[in-house]
Structures are given as C-alpha cells and as structure tokens.
Amino acid sequence: MKRIIAIAAAIALLAVSAIAAAEGYTIGIGQFAQHGSLDNCYEGFVAGLAEAGLVEGENLTINLQNAQADMGIAQQIAAQFAAANVDMMVGIATPMAQACFNAAEGKLPVIFTAVTDPVAAGFVSEDGTPAGEITGTSDALPIEAQLATIRAMLPDATKIGILYTTSEVNSISAIEEYKQLAPAYGFEIVESGVSTAADIPLALDALLPKVDCLSNLTDNTVVSALALVLDKANAAGKPVFGSEIEQVKLGCVAAEGLDYIALGRQTGLMAAKVLKGETKASEIPYEIITEPGLYVNSAALESFGIVLSDELAARAIEAE
C-alpha cells in the first residue's frame, strides 16, 4: 500500500513538473523610469530571450512594471515580485536593480541592466565577483571618448556643466570619473545636484551661466526631464551633449554612447542561461559593451554652428 502511495505521489509530482514546464517561466521586470534608453533596454532584453528560445506568450510570462523614477514605487514593485515568487527579477537602471536585489534576499536570481557602476551599486566586489545571485550588464559611459569629442567640437570651451541626482550612485561615480579625466582635455567640471525633478529648473538657471556646454549622464531623473533641459540650454545658447542615441534624437548635439538595444539583448541572453538552469547568476561575471558609437544630430549641430572634423564626420551616425 505504501509503495502504491509513493508511486502515486511521484506521478503527481511529475504531472506538476510537466505543467510547470509547459507553462514556462515567469519573470518580473522593473524599469525605473520611462525614457528612450531604458525602453530600448527592455526591447533588446525581450529580443535576447527570444533568441535563446524563451518567447513571451509561449513559454514565458513577463510582468513589466515602471517605477516612474520614484524609489518608493521601485521598492513596492520589487516586493510584489518577491511575494509572487517569480522565477527571476530584472532591474532596468541602478535604483530599480537595487530594489530588486534587496527584495530578493538571495532567494531569487536578479539580473540587472543599464547599471553604470555595479561595484558602487553593491552588486559586485572590486574584483568583479557577484555579491549574491545577481549579474547583468553595465552601461558604463565612455567618458574619455566623450571629453575628446567635446574638445574637438568646442575648441574654445573650458567648463562643462553636469546636472545629476544626488541619490543615484551611478551618476556620482560617473561625475568622479569626469573630474579625474577632464583636466587632460583642458576642461573643468561644474556639477549641480538635485533631489527631484522639481529641483531641475532652478538648478539649470544657476548652472548654465557658469559653463560653456552641458554633458548629460544616464541619470534617470534628469533624462526624464530632458525636454526641459534642452529648452533652457538652447535658450541660453549652450549645447547639450548626450550619453546615448535617444538623447541625441531628442535634441542633444552629439553623444559618444552605447546601443541600448544591443545592451538589452546581451542581458537577455545572460538571463536565459540562468532561467534554463544552465548556470547560476552568481557564476556569470557582469558584462559591458566596450565600443561606443558617435551619434550626432545635424540640425542641433547646425543651430550652434558646430562643424565636424573629418575624423568625426567619418564615423558619425545620424540619430534619426
């Protein structure tokens, strides 16, 4: 009798496993803010999963939530994912990834993307070792290439303004690198920190008279208000350099930036390996895209009378 019960229990367990396999995987994706680069990350991420055989609606369920650049909402989203016992949490942008990592408490794998500095964010150690069941991709800015391009386009400029959110560790680490590298290109970095989007207008009014141009980071709060930044900077006659193609499409003059769809795809391929059980998140070092592209907005360049050198023109990609 006990043998029959054991066999029945085993059959029931196999049936449950079969149903789970048929239903596929469920992942919770939290996106910190609504703007072009993060939207591209999501698009690329889903494409990467599909490339690996995980297709939404077939063997994959995706719960996508947007925190609208609010850390409190990000934490609520991550807590909901954890309570729902999803197979994986995905954090798009540093604050969202931090919320997911904290909520997962090591019980669920976490994949991050669009994280500028995974070390400063607490996801990996200095030697690149994951801090737990977490891995992903970094959008570390090609800051030296950006400085070289600004110098080539604005030969007489001396001061670059940077607006950033004081609570975003990704922005703080990027500014530190700007400060370290800027003197070699004859620049001084003038920074201005804000707490919320509401602080941006006054911060810009104080910053713009002090600088020759602005260099925009991948700071989520500032990028979400990019239209306002561009309006004020254009009115002041100060060009704005972006950090990726979507910012250039919106009106920044140029950017040495990354392809965020490619970044998302790379992340999706990594996530697929973890979901399929081929490896653990803690066994995959985080990855970066190392080759930036020069994106330009010809109309914006013309409005400021900026002419590209032959070297820049040869590799410039028009942001359309």
Contacts in CASP RR format, 6 or more apart in sequence:
PFRMAT RR
TARGET T0000
AUTHOR 0000-0000-0000
METHOD contacts of the structure
MODEL  1
MKRIIAIAAAIALLAVSAIAAAEGYTIGIGQFAQHGSLDNCYEGFVAGLA
EAGLVEGENLTINLQNAQADMGIAQQIAAQFAAANVDMMVGIATPMAQAC
FNAAEGKLPVIFTAVTDPVAAGFVSEDGTPAGEITGTSDALPIEAQLATI
RAMLPDATKIGILYTTSEVNSISAIEEYKQLAPAYGFEIVESGVSTAADI
PLALDALLPKVDCLSNLTDNTVVSALALVLDKANAAGKPVFGSEIEQVKL
GCVAAEGLDYIALGRQTGLMAAKVLKGETKASEIPYEIITEPGLYVNSAA
LESFGIVLSDELAARAIEAE
23 59 0 8 1.000
23 61 0 8 1.000
24 59 0 8 1.000
24 60 0 8 1.000
24 61 0 8 1.000
25 54 0 8 1.000
25 59 0 8 1.000
25 60 0 8 1.000
25 61 0 8 1.000
25 87 0 8 1.000
25 88 0 8 1.000
25 275 0 8 1.000
26 60 0 8 1.000
26 61 0 8 1.000
26 62 0 8 1.000
26 63 0 8 1.000
26 84 0 8 1.000
26 86 0 8 1.000
26 87 0 8 1.000
27 60 0 8 1.000
27 61 0 8 1.000
27 62 0 8 1.000
27 63 0 8 1.000
27 86 0 8 1.000
27 87 0 8 1.000
27 88 0 8 1.000
27 89 0 8 1.000
27 90 0 8 1.000
27 271 0 8 1.000
27 275 0 8 1.000
28 62 0 8 1.000
28 63 0 8 1.000
28 64 0 8 1.000
28 65 0 8 1.000
28 81 0 8 1.000
28 84 0 8 1.000
28 86 0 8 1.000
28 88 0 8 1.000
28 89 0 8 1.000
28 90 0 8 1.000
29 42 0 8 1.000
29 45 0 8 1.000
29 62 0 8 1.000
29 63 0 8 1.000
29 64 0 8 1.000
29 65 0 8 1.000
29 89 0 8 1.000
29 90 0 8 1.000
29 91 0 8 1.000
29 92 0 8 1.000
30 64 0 8 1.000
30 65 0 8 1.000
30 66 0 8 1.000
30 67 0 8 1.000
30 74 0 8 1.000
30 77 0 8 1.000
30 78 0 8 1.000
30 81 0 8 1.000
30 89 0 8 1.000
30 90 0 8 1.000
30 91 0 8 1.000
30 92 0 8 1.000
30 96 0 8 1.000
30 100 0 8 1.000
31 38 0 8 1.000
31 39 0 8 1.000
31 41 0 8 1.000
31 42 0 8 1.000
31 64 0 8 1.000
31 65 0 8 1.000
31 66 0 8 1.000
31 67 0 8 1.000
31 91 0 8 1.000
31 92 0 8 1.000
31 93 0 8 1.000
31 96 0 8 1.000
32 38 0 8 1.000
32 66 0 8 1.000
32 67 0 8 1.000
32 69 0 8 1.000
32 74 0 8 1.000
32 91 0 8 1.000
32 92 0 8 1.000
32 93 0 8 1.000
32 94 0 8 1.000
32 95 0 8 1.000
32 96 0 8 1.000
32 220 0 8 1.000
33 66 0 8 1.000
33 67 0 8 1.000
33 68 0 8 1.000
33 69 0 8 1.000
33 93 0 8 1.000
33 220 0 8 1.000
33 221 0 8 1.000
33 223 0 8 1.000
33 224 0 8 1.000
34 66 0 8 1.000
34 68 0 8 1.000
34 69 0 8 1.000
34 224 0 8 1.000
35 220 0 8 1.000
35 223 0 8 1.000
35 224 0 8 1.000
35 226 0 8 1.000
35 246 0 8 1.000
36 246 0 8 1.000
36 260 0 8 1.000
37 114 0 8 1.000
37 139 0 8 1.000
37 218 0 8 1.000
37 223 0 8 1.000
37 244 0 8 1.000
37 246 0 8 1.000
37 247 0 8 1.000
37 260 0 8 1.000
38 92 0 8 1.000
38 93 0 8 1.000
38 114 0 8 1.000
38 220 0 8 1.000
38 260 0 8 1.000
39 246 0 8 1.000
40 246 0 8 1.000
40 259 0 8 1.000
40 260 0 8 1.000
40 261 0 8 1.000
40 263 0 8 1.000
40 264 0 8 1.000
41 92 0 8 1.000
41 113 0 8 1.000
41 114 0 8 1.000
41 260 0 8 1.000
41 261 0 8 1.000
41 263 0 8 1.000
41 264 0 8 1.000
41 267 0 8 1.000
42 64 0 8 1.000
42 92 0 8 1.000
42 264 0 8 1.000
43 261 0 8 1.000
43 264 0 8 1.000
44 260 0 8 1.000
44 261 0 8 1.000
44 262 0 8 1.000
44 263 0 8 1.000
44 264 0 8 1.000
44 265 0 8 1.000
44 267 0 8 1.000
44 268 0 8 1.000
45 90 0 8 1.000
45 92 0 8 1.000
45 113 0 8 1.000
45 264 0 8 1.000
45 265 0 8 1.000
45 267 0 8 1.000
45 268 0 8 1.000
45 271 0 8 1.000
46 56 0 8 1.000
46 62 0 8 1.000
46 268 0 8 1.000
47 261 0 8 1.000
47 264 0 8 1.000
47 265 0 8 1.000
47 268 0 8 1.000
48 264 0 8 1.000
48 265 0 8 1.000
48 266 0 8 1.000
48 267 0 8 1.000
48 268 0 8 1.000
48 269 0 8 1.000
48 272 0 8 1.000
49 55 0 8 1.000
49 56 0 8 1.000
49 60 0 8 1.000
49 268 0 8 1.000
49 269 0 8 1.000
49 271 0 8 1.000
49 272 0 8 1.000
50 56 0 8 1.000
51 265 0 8 1.000
51 269 0 8 1.000
52 268 0 8 1.000
52 269 0 8 1.000
52 272 0 8 1.000
52 273 0 8 1.000
52 276 0 8 1.000
53 59 0 8 1.000
53 272 0 8 1.000
54 60 0 8 1.000
54 272 0 8 1.000
54 275 0 8 1.000
54 276 0 8 1.000
56 62 0 8 1.000
63 81 0 8 1.000
63 84 0 8 1.000
63 86 0 8 1.000
65 77 0 8 1.000
65 80 0 8 1.000
67 73 0 8 1.000
67 74 0 8 1.000
67 77 0 8 1.000
67 95 0 8 1.000
67 96 0 8 1.000
67 99 0 8 1.000
69 197 0 8 1.000
69 220 0 8 1.000
69 221 0 8 1.000
69 224 0 8 1.000
71 95 0 8 1.000
71 99 0 8 1.000
71 167 0 8 1.000
72 99 0 8 1.000
74 95 0 8 1.000
74 96 0 8 1.000
74 99 0 8 1.000
75 99 0 8 1.000
75 102 0 8 1.000
75 103 0 8 1.000
77 96 0 8 1.000
77 99 0 8 1.000
78 89 0 8 1.000
78 96 0 8 1.000
78 99 0 8 1.000
78 100 0 8 1.000
78 102 0 8 1.000
78 103 0 8 1.000
78 104 0 8 1.000
79 103 0 8 1.000
81 89 0 8 1.000
81 100 0 8 1.000
81 103 0 8 1.000
81 108 0 8 1.000
82 89 0 8 1.000
82 103 0 8 1.000
82 104 0 8 1.000
82 105 0 8 1.000
82 107 0 8 1.000
82 108 0 8 1.000
85 108 0 8 1.000
86 108 0 8 1.000
87 108 0 8 1.000
87 109 0 8 1.000
87 275 0 8 1.000
88 108 0 8 1.000
88 109 0 8 1.000
88 110 0 8 1.000
88 111 0 8 1.000
88 271 0 8 1.000
88 274 0 8 1.000
88 275 0 8 1.000
89 100 0 8 1.000
89 103 0 8 1.000
89 104 0 8 1.000
89 108 0 8 1.000
89 109 0 8 1.000
89 110 0 8 1.000
89 111 0 8 1.000
90 100 0 8 1.000
90 110 0 8 1.000
90 111 0 8 1.000
90 112 0 8 1.000
90 113 0 8 1.000
90 267 0 8 1.000
90 271 0 8 1.000
91 97 0 8 1.000
91 99 0 8 1.000
91 100 0 8 1.000
91 110 0 8 1.000
91 111 0 8 1.000
91 112 0 8 1.000
91 113 0 8 1.000
92 112 0 8 1.000
92 113 0 8 1.000
92 114 0 8 1.000
93 114 0 8 1.000
93 115 0 8 1.000
93 170 0 8 1.000
93 220 0 8 1.000
94 112 0 8 1.000
94 114 0 8 1.000
94 115 0 8 1.000
94 116 0 8 1.000
94 117 0 8 1.000
94 121 0 8 1.000
94 168 0 8 1.000
94 169 0 8 1.000
94 170 0 8 1.000
94 220 0 8 1.000
95 167 0 8 1.000
95 168 0 8 1.000
95 220 0 8 1.000
97 110 0 8 1.000
97 112 0 8 1.000
97 113 0 8 1.000
97 115 0 8 1.000
97 121 0 8 1.000
97 123 0 8 1.000
98 121 0 8 1.000
98 122 0 8 1.000
100 110 0 8 1.000
100 112 0 8 1.000
101 110 0 8 1.000
101 112 0 8 1.000
101 122 0 8 1.000
101 123 0 8 1.000
101 131 0 8 1.000
101 134 0 8 1.000
104 110 0 8 1.000
104 133 0 8 1.000
104 134 0 8 1.000
106 132 0 8 1.000
106 133 0 8 1.000
108 133 0 8 1.000
109 133 0 8 1.000
109 134 0 8 1.000
109 274 0 8 1.000
109 280 0 8 1.000
109 281 0 8 1.000
110 133 0 8 1.000
110 134 0 8 1.000
110 281 0 8 1.000
111 134 0 8 1.000
111 135 0 8 1.000
111 136 0 8 1.000
111 267 0 8 1.000
111 268 0 8 1.000
111 270 0 8 1.000
111 271 0 8 1.000
111 274 0 8 1.000
111 281 0 8 1.000
112 118 0 8 1.000
112 121 0 8 1.000
112 123 0 8 1.000
112 134 0 8 1.000
112 135 0 8 1.000
112 136 0 8 1.000
112 137 0 8 1.000
112 267 0 8 1.000
112 286 0 8 1.000
113 136 0 8 1.000
113 137 0 8 1.000
113 139 0 8 1.000
113 263 0 8 1.000
113 264 0 8 1.000
113 267 0 8 1.000
114 137 0 8 1.000
114 139 0 8 1.000
114 218 0 8 1.000
114 260 0 8 1.000
114 263 0 8 1.000
115 121 0 8 1.000
115 123 0 8 1.000
115 136 0 8 1.000
115 137 0 8 1.000
115 138 0 8 1.000
115 139 0 8 1.000
115 170 0 8 1.000
115 286 0 8 1.000
116 138 0 8 1.000
116 139 0 8 1.000
116 140 0 8 1.000
116 141 0 8 1.000
116 170 0 8 1.000
116 171 0 8 1.000
116 173 0 8 1.000
116 174 0 8 1.000
116 217 0 8 1.000
116 218 0 8 1.000
117 138 0 8 1.000
117 140 0 8 1.000
117 169 0 8 1.000
117 170 0 8 1.000
117 173 0 8 1.000
117 174 0 8 1.000
118 124 0 8 1.000
118 128 0 8 1.000
118 136 0 8 1.000
118 138 0 8 1.000
118 286 0 8 1.000
119 125 0 8 1.000
119 126 0 8 1.000
119 128 0 8 1.000
120 169 0 8 1.000
120 170 0 8 1.000
120 172 0 8 1.000
120 173 0 8 1.000
121 169 0 8 1.000
121 170 0 8 1.000
122 131 0 8 1.000
123 130 0 8 1.000
123 131 0 8 1.000
123 134 0 8 1.000
123 135 0 8 1.000
123 286 0 8 1.000
124 130 0 8 1.000
124 131 0 8 1.000
124 134 0 8 1.000
124 285 0 8 1.000
124 286 0 8 1.000
125 131 0 8 1.000
128 285 0 8 1.000
128 286 0 8 1.000
130 281 0 8 1.000
130 282 0 8 1.000
130 284 0 8 1.000
130 285 0 8 1.000
130 286 0 8 1.000
132 281 0 8 1.000
132 282 0 8 1.000
133 280 0 8 1.000
133 281 0 8 1.000
133 282 0 8 1.000
134 281 0 8 1.000
134 282 0 8 1.000
135 270 0 8 1.000
135 274 0 8 1.000
135 281 0 8 1.000
135 282 0 8 1.000
135 284 0 8 1.000
135 285 0 8 1.000
135 286 0 8 1.000
136 267 0 8 1.000
136 270 0 8 1.000
136 284 0 8 1.000
136 286 0 8 1.000
136 287 0 8 1.000
137 263 0 8 1.000
137 264 0 8 1.000
137 266 0 8 1.000
137 267 0 8 1.000
137 270 0 8 1.000
137 286 0 8 1.000
137 287 0 8 1.000
137 288 0 8 1.000
137 289 0 8 1.000
138 286 0 8 1.000
138 287 0 8 1.000
138 288 0 8 1.000
139 218 0 8 1.000
139 244 0 8 1.000
139 258 0 8 1.000
139 260 0 8 1.000
139 263 0 8 1.000
139 288 0 8 1.000
139 289 0 8 1.000
140 288 0 8 1.000
141 174 0 8 1.000
141 177 0 8 1.000
141 217 0 8 1.000
141 218 0 8 1.000
141 243 0 8 1.000
141 257 0 8 1.000
142 256 0 8 1.000
142 257 0 8 1.000
142 258 0 8 1.000
142 292 0 8 1.000
143 174 0 8 1.000
143 177 0 8 1.000
143 178 0 8 1.000
143 181 0 8 1.000
144 181 0 8 1.000
145 256 0 8 1.000
145 292 0 8 1.000
146 215 0 8 1.000
146 241 0 8 1.000
146 243 0 8 1.000
146 255 0 8 1.000
146 256 0 8 1.000
146 257 0 8 1.000
147 178 0 8 1.000
147 181 0 8 1.000
147 182 0 8 1.000
147 184 0 8 1.000
147 185 0 8 1.000
147 187 0 8 1.000
148 185 0 8 1.000
148 256 0 8 1.000
149 241 0 8 1.000
149 254 0 8 1.000
149 256 0 8 1.000
149 294 0 8 1.000
149 312 0 8 1.000
150 157 0 8 1.000
150 160 0 8 1.000
150 185 0 8 1.000
150 187 0 8 1.000
150 213 0 8 1.000
150 215 0 8 1.000
150 241 0 8 1.000
151 157 0 8 1.000
151 185 0 8 1.000
151 186 0 8 1.000
151 187 0 8 1.000
152 309 0 8 1.000
152 311 0 8 1.000
152 312 0 8 1.000
153 239 0 8 1.000
153 253 0 8 1.000
153 254 0 8 1.000
153 301 0 8 1.000
153 306 0 8 1.000
153 308 0 8 1.000
153 312 0 8 1.000
154 212 0 8 1.000
154 213 0 8 1.000
154 239 0 8 1.000
154 306 0 8 1.000
156 212 0 8 1.000
157 187 0 8 1.000
157 212 0 8 1.000
157 213 0 8 1.000
158 186 0 8 1.000
158 187 0 8 1.000
158 188 0 8 1.000
158 212 0 8 1.000
159 187 0 8 1.000
159 188 0 8 1.000
159 189 0 8 1.000
159 190 0 8 1.000
159 210 0 8 1.000
159 211 0 8 1.000
159 212 0 8 1.000
160 178 0 8 1.000
160 182 0 8 1.000
160 187 0 8 1.000
160 188 0 8 1.000
160 189 0 8 1.000
160 190 0 8 1.000
160 211 0 8 1.000
160 212 0 8 1.000
160 213 0 8 1.000
160 214 0 8 1.000
160 215 0 8 1.000
161 189 0 8 1.000
161 190 0 8 1.000
161 191 0 8 1.000
161 192 0 8 1.000
161 207 0 8 1.000
161 210 0 8 1.000
161 211 0 8 1.000
161 213 0 8 1.000
161 214 0 8 1.000
161 215 0 8 1.000
162 175 0 8 1.000
162 178 0 8 1.000
162 189 0 8 1.000
162 190 0 8 1.000
162 191 0 8 1.000
162 192 0 8 1.000
162 214 0 8 1.000
162 215 0 8 1.000
162 216 0 8 1.000
162 217 0 8 1.000
163 191 0 8 1.000
163 192 0 8 1.000
163 193 0 8 1.000
163 194 0 8 1.000
163 200 0 8 1.000
163 203 0 8 1.000
163 204 0 8 1.000
163 207 0 8 1.000
163 214 0 8 1.000
163 216 0 8 1.000
163 219 0 8 1.000
163 222 0 8 1.000
163 229 0 8 1.000
164 171 0 8 1.000
164 172 0 8 1.000
164 174 0 8 1.000
164 175 0 8 1.000
164 191 0 8 1.000
164 192 0 8 1.000
164 193 0 8 1.000
164 194 0 8 1.000
164 217 0 8 1.000
164 219 0 8 1.000
164 222 0 8 1.000
165 171 0 8 1.000
165 193 0 8 1.000
165 194 0 8 1.000
165 195 0 8 1.000
165 219 0 8 1.000
165 220 0 8 1.000
165 221 0 8 1.000
165 222 0 8 1.000
166 172 0 8 1.000
166 193 0 8 1.000
166 194 0 8 1.000
166 195 0 8 1.000
167 195 0 8 1.000
168 219 0 8 1.000
168 220 0 8 1.000
168 221 0 8 1.000
170 217 0 8 1.000
170 218 0 8 1.000
170 219 0 8 1.000
171 217 0 8 1.000
171 218 0 8 1.000
171 219 0 8 1.000
171 222 0 8 1.000
174 217 0 8 1.000
174 218 0 8 1.000
175 189 0 8 1.000
175 191 0 8 1.000
175 217 0 8 1.000
178 189 0 8 1.000
178 215 0 8 1.000
179 189 0 8 1.000
182 188 0 8 1.000
182 189 0 8 1.000
190 207 0 8 1.000
190 210 0 8 1.000
190 211 0 8 1.000
192 203 0 8 1.000
192 204 0 8 1.000
192 206 0 8 1.000
192 207 0 8 1.000
193 199 0 8 1.000
193 203 0 8 1.000
194 200 0 8 1.000
194 203 0 8 1.000
194 221 0 8 1.000
194 222 0 8 1.000
196 221 0 8 1.000
197 221 0 8 1.000
197 224 0 8 1.000
197 225 0 8 1.000
200 221 0 8 1.000
200 222 0 8 1.000
200 225 0 8 1.000
200 228 0 8 1.000
200 229 0 8 1.000
201 228 0 8 1.000
201 232 0 8 1.000
204 228 0 8 1.000
204 229 0 8 1.000
204 232 0 8 1.000
204 233 0 8 1.000
205 232 0 8 1.000
207 214 0 8 1.000
208 214 0 8 1.000
208 232 0 8 1.000
208 233 0 8 1.000
208 236 0 8 1.000
208 238 0 8 1.000
209 236 0 8 1.000
211 238 0 8 1.000
212 238 0 8 1.000
213 238 0 8 1.000
213 239 0 8 1.000
213 240 0 8 1.000
213 241 0 8 1.000
214 229 0 8 1.000
214 233 0 8 1.000
214 238 0 8 1.000
214 239 0 8 1.000
214 240 0 8 1.000
214 241 0 8 1.000
215 240 0 8 1.000
215 241 0 8 1.000
215 242 0 8 1.000
215 243 0 8 1.000
216 222 0 8 1.000
216 223 0 8 1.000
216 226 0 8 1.000
216 229 0 8 1.000
216 240 0 8 1.000
216 241 0 8 1.000
216 242 0 8 1.000
216 243 0 8 1.000
216 247 0 8 1.000
216 252 0 8 1.000
217 223 0 8 1.000
217 243 0 8 1.000
218 243 0 8 1.000
218 244 0 8 1.000
222 229 0 8 1.000
223 247 0 8 1.000
226 247 0 8 1.000
226 250 0 8 1.000
226 252 0 8 1.000
227 250 0 8 1.000
229 240 0 8 1.000
230 240 0 8 1.000
230 250 0 8 1.000
230 251 0 8 1.000
230 252 0 8 1.000
233 239 0 8 1.000
233 240 0 8 1.000
234 240 0 8 1.000
234 303 0 8 1.000
237 304 0 8 1.000
239 253 0 8 1.000
239 300 0 8 1.000
239 304 0 8 1.000
239 306 0 8 1.000
240 251 0 8 1.000
240 252 0 8 1.000
240 253 0 8 1.000
241 252 0 8 1.000
241 253 0 8 1.000
241 254 0 8 1.000
241 255 0 8 1.000
242 248 0 8 1.000
242 252 0 8 1.000
242 254 0 8 1.000
242 255 0 8 1.000
242 257 0 8 1.000
243 255 0 8 1.000
243 257 0 8 1.000
244 255 0 8 1.000
244 257 0 8 1.000
244 258 0 8 1.000
244 259 0 8 1.000
244 260 0 8 1.000
244 295 0 8 1.000
245 255 0 8 1.000
245 257 0 8 1.000
245 259 0 8 1.000
245 260 0 8 1.000
245 295 0 8 1.000
245 317 0 8 1.000
245 319 0 8 1.000
246 260 0 8 1.000
246 319 0 8 1.000
247 255 0 8 1.000
248 254 0 8 1.000
248 255 0 8 1.000
248 295 0 8 1.000
248 296 0 8 1.000
248 297 0 8 1.000
248 300 0 8 1.000
248 319 0 8 1.000
249 297 0 8 1.000
249 319 0 8 1.000
249 320 0 8 1.000
251 297 0 8 1.000
251 299 0 8 1.000
251 300 0 8 1.000
252 297 0 8 1.000
252 300 0 8 1.000
253 296 0 8 1.000
253 297 0 8 1.000
253 300 0 8 1.000
253 301 0 8 1.000
253 304 0 8 1.000
253 306 0 8 1.000
254 294 0 8 1.000
254 295 0 8 1.000
254 296 0 8 1.000
254 297 0 8 1.000
254 301 0 8 1.000
254 316 0 8 1.000
255 294 0 8 1.000
255 295 0 8 1.000
256 292 0 8 1.000
256 293 0 8 1.000
256 294 0 8 1.000
257 292 0 8 1.000
257 293 0 8 1.000
257 294 0 8 1.000
257 295 0 8 1.000
258 289 0 8 1.000
258 292 0 8 1.000
258 293 0 8 1.000
259 289 0 8 1.000
259 293 0 8 1.000
262 289 0 8 1.000
263 289 0 8 1.000
266 287 0 8 1.000
266 289 0 8 1.000
270 284 0 8 1.000
270 287 0 8 1.000
273 279 0 8 1.000
273 284 0 8 1.000
274 280 0 8 1.000
274 281 0 8 1.000
274 284 0 8 1.000
293 315 0 8 1.000
293 317 0 8 1.000
294 312 0 8 1.000
294 315 0 8 1.000
294 316 0 8 1.000
294 317 0 8 1.000
295 316 0 8 1.000
295 317 0 8 1.000
295 318 0 8 1.000
295 319 0 8 1.000
296 308 0 8 1.000
296 316 0 8 1.000
296 317 0 8 1.000
296 318 0 8 1.000
296 319 0 8 1.000
297 318 0 8 1.000
297 319 0 8 1.000
298 318 0 8 1.000
301 307 0 8 1.000
301 308 0 8 1.000
308 316 0 8 1.000
END
